[in-house]
Amino acid sequence: MILLLKLKQINKSYGENKALDNITLSIPKGSCYGIVGPNGAGKTTLLKIISSIIRDFTGELQLKGEPFIGYVPQEICLEQTLSAYSNLCFFGKLYGLKGKKLHERANKVLEEIGLVNRGKDKVKDFSGGMKRRLNIGCALMHEPKMVIMDEPTVGIDPQSRRFIFEMIEQMKEQSCTIIYASHYMEEVEQLCDQIAFMDHGKIIEEGTIDALLQKHAQASVFVQGNNLLQSTIENLGEVSPRKKGYVIETENPINVMKKILARYESEPLDLERIELLRPRLEDVFFTLTGNDLRDNTTQHEEVI
């Protein structure tokens, strides 16, 4: 494994608010590295430091041998009155492209983001998903070897999300390193090779997805019922309230389900729902912090 980027004891404050607290990370070359945490965790500040937008910080940042970085901000940074093609050319010029190479690259990027047929249309007439794709395209004009993406799929349609995922997979095949910040855990699970969990400006855990699941997550059972009390199931495993029911963590979830169903037959528990749950990364985050990644998230375990 070749390391591309090393961060050592990075700290950043805004007045009395400490946005980043002693961040230390190592990011391998050619990987898709996820920075995962809720809104306000410090993800954007960290990405701006990596991309040199923020220079006022303490700590050490080492980038090895890859001077070209593409940065995709969470905000849409496009000129609304210009066409998609003109926006790409504008950013290409900022990266030093000109002449035939500039125009060839703009047309190539239009293909990659699926907007060839809309290249001459003004951005103000685009959907949110199309703007997101173009926002990414502008960061790819100079063919960077490291691309930083800050919540690139917020509020987009399924077609645009699919395009973005396909672009990331293609970049990985070309040995491009992607740093992908998100609070959408299902995206991180699909795209990333390694991840770091952030909360309140700190890295609380990092590693490969398999390693984190093996270390922190355990198979469990979700049970819900009108007259179901925690005391009724507390001897079946480690019980915790979740949404409108309870999660029972256990090494033998099938046996626990059998006991609950047997009890349901003999007692008026008014059982509404019982499910075998497969551990997910969002469960790991909840275990480490006691918080969900999103306040409005649905039940985040996956039914087997």
C-alpha positions, -999 to 999 in steps of 0.1 A, spaced: 0 0 0 14 34 -11 3 64 10 -6 94 -10 -16 118 18 -7 119 55 -24 142 80 -8 146 115 -24 164 144 -45 188 123 -63 214 144 -85 243 133 -106 267 153 -131 294 145 -130 317 175 -138 295 205 -153 268 183 -128 240 176 -138 227 142 -110 201 140 -94 184 170 -61 166 165 -69 149 132 -44 122 121 -51 102 89 -32 82 62 -49 79 28 -36 53 3 -30 61 -33 -57 48 -57 -83 43 -31 -117 58 -24 -115 71 12 -147 80 29 -150 108 55 -182 100 73 -201 121 98 -232 142 105 -236 178 94 -213 199 115 -188 172 122 -160 191 105 -159 172 72 -159 204 50 -133 221 70 -110 191 67 -115 189 30 -107 226 25 -75 221 44 -65 191 22 -73 211 -9 -53 242 4 -84 264 5 -79 268 42 -42 275 51 -46 288 86 -44 256 107 -19 238 129 -5 204 122 13 187 94 0 177 59 21 157 35 10 151 -1 33 128 -20 40 133 -57 5 143 -69 3 181 -74 -30 181 -93 -61 181 -71 -97 184 -81 -121 198 -55 -158 194 -57 -175 217 -31 -208 210 -15 -221 243 -29 -229 246 -66 -201 268 -80 -212 274 -116 -220 305 -136 -258 301 -141 -260 324 -172 -233 304 -192 -236 271 -209 -223 238 -195 -196 238 -221 -186 274 -213 -184 266 -176 -161 237 -183 -139 259 -205 -137 286 -178 -125 261 -151 -102 245 -176 -85 278 -182 -81 283 -145 -62 250 -145 -40 262 -173 -56 244 -203 -60 263 -236 -65 260 -273 -73 226 -288 -66 207 -256 -91 228 -237 -119 222 -261 -112 185 -265 -112 181 -228 -144 200 -223 -162 178 -248 -147 147 -232 -160 157 -197 -194 164 -212 -195 128 -222 -183 116 -188 -210 134 -170 -237 125 -194 -245 161 -206 -234 160 -243 -269 169 -255 -271 198 -231 -236 212 -235 -249 244 -252 -277 250 -227 -275 275 -199 -269 261 -165 -299 281 -150 -322 257 -170 -306 226 -155 -321 203 -128 -303 200 -95 -288 167 -105 -274 180 -138 -258 209 -119 -242 185 -95 -228 165 -124 -214 196 -140 -200 207 -107 -180 175 -106 -170 179 -143 -154 212 -137 -131 197 -111 -121 170 -136 -110 193 -164 -73 190 -157 -74 152 -151 -64 153 -115 -49 123 -97 -67 131 -65 -104 143 -64 -120 156 -32 -158 154 -31 -178 171 -4 -214 157 -3 -217 154 -41 -251 137 -41 -271 160 -19 -306 165 -33 -301 148 -66 -322 124 -88 -314 87 -91 -301 91 -127 -275 117 -116 -265 96 -86 -259 66 -109 -237 88 -132 -217 100 -103 -212 64 -90 -201 53 -124 -176 82 -127 -161 73 -93 -157 37 -103 -140 47 -135 -117 71 -116 -107 43 -93 -99 20 -123 -75 48 -135 -57 48 -101 -72 82 -91 -75 88 -54 -109 100 -42 -117 115 -8 -155 113 -5 -172 131 24 -208 121 31 -235 114 57 -252 89 34 -239 56 47 -253 35 19 -232 55 -6 -200 51 15 -206 13 18 -209 10 -20 -180 33 -30 -153 34 -4 -124 11 4 -117 27 37 -135 52 59 -130 75 89 -158 84 112 -159 120 123 -179 136 151 -175 170 168 -143 176 149 -126 144 159 -118 111 142 -135 85 164 -126 54 143 -112 44 110 -104 14 89 -118 -8 61 -155 -14 62 -151 -52 69 -127 -45 98 -150 -19 114 -180 -42 111 -161 -71 125 -148 -50 154 -179 -31 164 -211 -46 150 -230 -76 161 -260 -94 146 -292 -84 162 -329 -86 163 -354 -58 161 -387 -63 178 -417 -40 181 -451 -43 197 -478 -23 215 -475 -40 249 -439 -50 246 -418 -39 276 -380 -38 278 -382 -60 309 -399 -87 288 -369 -92 266 -340 -79 287 -327 -115 295 -324 -123 258 -293 -101 251 -281 -65 252 -313 -45 247 -315 -9 236 -345 13 226 -345 21 189 -372 40 170 -406 25 181 -391 -8 194 -360 -25 207 -328 -39 193 -314 -70 209 -278 -77 203 -269 -113 206 -245 -140 193 -275 -162 185 -302 -140 169 -322 -170 155 -325 -185 189 -337 -151 203 -363 -148 176 -376 -183 184 -379 -174 221 -398 -141 213 -422 -159 190 -428 -187 216 -435 -160 242 -458 -143 218 -479 -175 215 -483 -177 253 -485 -140 263 -506 -111 249 -476 -91 237 -494 -78 206 -462 -83 185 -461 -60 155 -427 -66 140 -397 -89 144 -367 -88 121 -333 -103 118 -309 -75 112 -275 -74 94 -250 -50 109 -244 -19 89 -219 9 92 -245 32 106 -249 8 135 -212 11 141 -215 49 142 -244 47 166 -225 23 188 -195 47 189 -214 80 194 -249 71 206 -262 92 177 -277 85 142 -260 102 112 -292 118 102 -320 129 125 -346 118 100 -330 85 90 -352 54 88 -343 22 106 -308 17 94 -302 -20 97 -308 -42 67 -333 -71 69 -316 -103 58 
